Amino acid sequence: MGYLFFIIYDIFFILGLFLYLPFYIKKKKINLAALKQKFGFLDKTGLNSGKTIWIHVVSVGELNLIEKLAKRLHELFNYEIIITTTTLSANKLARKKYSGFAKIFFFPYDISFVIEKVISQFKPKILIVAETELWPNLFYRLKKKNIPIVIVNARISDKAFCRYKLIRSFMRKILLKCNYIGAQDKAYRDRFLYLGAKGETTIVSGNMKFESLDINEEQLRNLRNKYLKLVKKENSCLIVAGSTHNPEEEILVAAYKQLREAGKNVSLVIAPRHPERIPAIEKTVKSYGFKPLRLSKPGEEGTEVNNIFLLDTMGELLYFYSFSDISFVGGSLTDYGGHNILEPIFFLKPTLFGPYMANFNDIKETILENKAGVQIKNKEELKEKLLELIASGSLRKEISLRCASVFEKERRSLDENLKIILQCVS
């Protein structure tokens, strides 16, 4: 990568920035404070010069992913932890979760003079990138200063891989700047190798998403005491359907009615992805002859057997999965890209999900490969699989054991990635 390349790259980056910036401002995807930091104007208060570990994530998903890693690094080293994010939502969450031990900034624009300015202020001992963020200026200048670059939980999506193959020689130059790449699985490692990464420093370190769930045991006990007897009748099979979208609620209610008509002793909790849709869901529930009951105000009606329970609170769905006998994760029967199937599987629950799982494709593949979850094609298969699971306690137990096995296998990933980082820092 010569001097001329970076001049051309900077020109194109700046042109693209000025073209897209008005759009981002209009859509409120950026604000003035973020813009200042992205151009390298940082508040350096409290930064311990020359003693920082820089962790970069893009959005909320990657931010949750690095929680245990960031805490372990803080415990192991007397270094300031710096976390940079790309999106406003991730920056807001990072401040809420990590401000106790880390400095939070927006990721700088990959323009040579901006990157130089930020590196001189951060003075990092190492850059840790979550998943795949490849920035030519940043990587070139860190490598020039002998600052290690490590990619953890590394992956390349199908779409990105198709693009990267067109510029394979260019990608090789970027990837060779990395000291280590910890790929989620062998398929992703092969993609990195094809694009030019070094074989000896590109390893399979597992998927850290299996380490990212953080359970508050006290909250779990409190919610169990508050809700379990209400939503789960004696000897009944409780179905918890989480993160649902339109028209998944109607599909679920229709299947539930068929189960009840077939004499099955079942209960149903629906937790829509967007609680503001509750009034519309209530109408759907009533149209099938059931009574909708919001769990935020159960009252006396909580004892009725004809209820369908609607979870209209925030931050409690994860714990409701622990109450279930069978779970369904929404946004997957219709094309919303799916939601996090690891949440019910963490509690060893037989979990159903639809064909649309693009946002969680890596997790889906691992779960299906280990037969720790059930993918369905349509509403007909939903009813069939529910009937099968309700009828067979042994099948539910078998799937639960596979859930435990896949978590045990994947949980080594945090330690594997830590080994890589420790080796680079030391």
N, C-alpha and C positions, 0 to 999 in steps of 0.2 A: 504494500500500500504506500504509494509515493505521495510526495507533498502535493503534486497536481491533483491527485485523486481527492484529497481532503478539501481542496479549494472548490472543486466541482461539487462535491457532496454537500459542503456548507451552503453553496449558492442554491442548490435544488431544495435543500431542507428549509432554508429561509423563505424561498418562494412559495413552497407548499404551506409553510406556517402562515404566511400572510393571506393565502387563499382560504385556508380553513378556519383561521382564528375568528373571523366574524360569525361564522356558523356556530362555533363552540360557545361564543359569548351569547348569541341569540338563544341557543338551546340550554343556557345556564350550565354548561359542562365545565366552565372555568370561571374564576372570579379574579379580582385584582390581586388579592393576597397570593393566590396560586401562581398567577402570571409573574409576579415579582420574583418568587422563589424559582420558578422555571427558568428565569433569566439569570439566576445566580445571586440574587440579592437576599442573603440569608441573615437571620438573627443567630449569631454564633454564641450567644450567652450560654455558658456552662459546658461548651465543647472542650474536651480535654485534648489539646493539640497533640497529634501524633499517636493517640491512643484510642482509635475508633474502629469499630467493626460496622461496615456499611451493608445493610440488607435492603435489597430492592424487590418490591412486589408491584403488580399492576393494579389489582382491584381487590374487592372484599374477599373473594374466594381464596386467593393466594395469601392474603393477610391473615385469615384464620389458619391457614396451612402452617405458617411459620411460628405460631404462638409458642409451642413447647421448645422449638429450636432456639428462638430468641431468648427465652427465659434461661435455658441451659447455658447459652453463651454468656449471658449476664452473670450467672453464678460462677462460671469457670474462669472468667477473665476480669481483670480490673480495668476494663476498657469501656468507653462510652459506646452504647449501641445507637446507631443511626438507622432509622427506617424511612425509606422514601417510597412514595406511592404515586400512581399516575392519576387516579380518579378522585373527585371531590368526596364521594361516599367513603372510599377506602381511607382517605386522609382523616376524615371525621371519626371513623371507627378506630383508626390507629391511635389517635389522640386519647380516645376513651379507654382503650385497652392497654396501651404501652407507655403512656406518659410518665408512669411511675419510675421507669428505669431506662427509657429511650428518648432520643430526640426525634421528632417527626418533621419531615420536610416533603415537599413535592419534588418529584424527579426532574432534574434539569433537562432542558432541550439539548439534543445531541449535536450542538454546534461547537466547533473547536474552542473558541475563546470562552464560551460559557462553561464547558466541561473543565477546562484548565482552571478556571476560577473556583469552581465547586470542589475539585480535588484538592486544591491548595488550602481550602477552608476546612474540609473534612479530614484531610491527612489520614486516609484509611489504611489499616494494616491488611485488609482484605475486602473484596466485594463479593457478596453472596447474592446470587440472583435466583428467584423462585420461578420454576418452570422454564419458560423460554423467552428471554428478552435479550436480543442481540443488537448492540449499538456500536457501530464502527469507531466513532470518535472516542467514546468512553473506553472501550476495550483497548484500543491502540495506545491511548495515553496512560492507562493504568499499567499496561505491559511494559511500556517504555520506562516507567518508574519502578519496575519490578514489584508491583503490587499484585498479589495473587487474585485470580478470578475463578470463582466456583459456581457452577449452576447446580442447584439441588432440585430434586423432583422433576427432572428435565423431561420434556415431552415436545414433540412436533406434531401438530394436528395434520389430518389428511390434506386439508386445504392449504396450510402453510407449506407442507412438504412439496406439494405440486408447484408452488411458487418458487420455493428455494432451489428446486432442481434446475430451474431455468437460469439461475445465477450461481451454479454450483462452485465454480472457481472462486468467486467472490466470497461465498459462504465459508469455504475452506480457510481463507485468510482470516476471517473473523474467529472461527472456531479454534484455530491454532493458537489464538491468544489466551484461551482458557487453560487454567492449570488442571482442573478436574471437571468432569461432567458426570453427575450421578443420575442416570436415566431411571425412569419408573419401571421399565421392563425391557426385555430383550428386543422387542420390535422397535421401541423408540431408540435403543442403543444402536441398532442396525441403521436407522435413519441418520443418526448423527455421524456414524462412520462413513456412510455413503456420501455425505456432504463434506467429508474431509477431516472430521475430528480424529485425534490420536487414539489408537486402539488401546494403548497401555494406560491412558488416563481417562478413558470413557468406560464407566462401569455400570452395572445394574445395581442400584442401591435401594430399590423398592419405592412404593408410593406413600408419601408422607401424609396423604389425606386420611389414611387409616389411623394416624396418630393425632389427628387434628381435633377430634371431639373432646370437649371439656365438660364433664358432668358435675353439677353442683349437688352433692349427695343430700344436703339439707333441704334444698328446693324439691328434690325428687321425693323425699319422705313427706314433706308438707303437702305436695300435690296428690300423692297417693292417699294420704289420710283424708284429703278434702273431696276427691273425685271418684276414687276407685269403686266404692260400693254404689255410687250413683249410676255410673255408666256400665258397670258389669254386674248383671244379675247372676244369681246362683246357678252354677253349671252352664252358663251361657258362653258363647264364643264371641269375643269382642273384636270387631273390625274397626281399625282406625285408618281413615283415608286422609292423608296430609297433603298440603300444598296443591289443592285441586283448583282447576280452572273450568270455565264454561266450555263445553257442556258436560264435563265429567261428573258433576254433582247429580245431574239427572240420570246418567248412566248408572251411577252407584245406587241411587234410590230405587230405580227400576229393578236392578239386580237384587237389592235387599228385599223388595216386595216379593219377588219370586222365591227367595230363600225362605221367607216367612210363610208363604203359601205352601211351600213344600214341607212345612212342619219343623223347620230348623230353629233351634233356640239361639238366636243371634241378637247382638246389639251393634249399633253403628254410630261412630263419631266421625263427623266431617269437619275438617279444618281447612277452609279455603285459603289460597295463597294471599288473597286480598280481602280482608275482613269487611271492607265497605260493600262487598257483594252479598252480605248476609241476608238483607231483605229480599233480594231476588231468589236466593236459595230457599228461604222460608216458604215462598209461594210454590216453588217446585215440590218441596216436601209435602205441603198441604194437598197439592193436586194428586198425590198418590195415596192419600188417606192417612198420612201420619201427622204427628204433632211435632213441629220443630221446637227444640228447647235450647236456648242460648246458655252456655255453661257459665257465663258471667253472672247470671241471675236465675239459678235453678228453681228456687222457691219450692212450693208444695208439689208442683207438677212433676218434679224429678222422680217421683215414685211410679209414674204411669209407664206401662209396658209398651205403649204405642209411640213412644218418643223416638225421634232421631236427634241426636245431640250435635250441636253446632259449636265448635270451639272458636270463640270470637275474641280471645285474648292474645296478646303478643308474647312470644318467647317461651311458650309452654308446650308446643307441639312435640318437641324432642322427648319430653317426659311422658306425654300421652302414648307415644309409641311403646314405651316400656309396659304399659297396662294391657296392650293388645295381645290377642292370640294370632291375628293375621293383620298385616299392614298393607296398605296400597299407597304408593307415592305418585302424586299427580303431575300435571304438566307433561304427561307422557302418552296419554291416549289420544290427545290432540297435539299438534306440533308447536309446543312451547319450549322444547329442548330438554324437558325433564327437570327433576330436582334431586336433592341429595339422598340416594337410597342407602347410604351408609348409616343414617340416623336410626332407622328401625333395625337394620342388620347388626348394629352395635349392641342392641339389646337381645340379639339372637332370635329375632322374630321372622317367621316366613313372610317374605315381602314380594308383592306383585308390582309390576310396573309395565307401562306400554312400550310401543316400538320407537317412540320419539325421545331419545336420550342423548342427543348431540352434545349437550352441555356437560354431560358426565360420562362420556363414551369410554374413557380409560377405566373408570370404576366399574361401569357396566360389564366391560369385557372380563375384568378380573372376577367379578361376582359370578358371571355365567360360566366362566371356565372352571370355577370351583363348585358349580351347582348350588350356590348359596342364596339364590334368589330365583324368581320365576318371571320371565318376560312373556307378556300376552300380546296378541295381535289386535284384538278388538273387544267390543262389549260382550259378544257371545262367549269368547274365551274367558273373560273376566268371571262370568257366572259359573262356567264349568270348573275353573280352577278353585273358586271359592267353595263350591260344593265338594270338590275333592279334598281340599284341606280341612274343611269343617268335619267331614266324615271320618278322616283318618288322623288320629292323634299321633300315631307312629310316624306318619309322613311329616307332620309338623316338627316332631322331635328330631327326625333325620336331617331336615333342613337346618334346624337350630344348631346341630353339631357341626354342620359344614360352615355355618356362619362363624362359629368359634374358631374353627380351623383356619379360615381365610384371614381372620384378624390376627391370629397368633403368628401366621407366616409373614404377614405384611408389616407387623409392628417393629420389625428389626430395622426399618428404614431410617428412623431417627438416629439410631446409634451408628448406622453405616455412614450417613451424611455427616455426623459429628466427627467421625474418624477422619474423613476427608478434610474437613475444615481445620481440625486440630493439627493435622500434618502440615497444612499450608501456613498456619499462623506461627507454629513453632519453628 
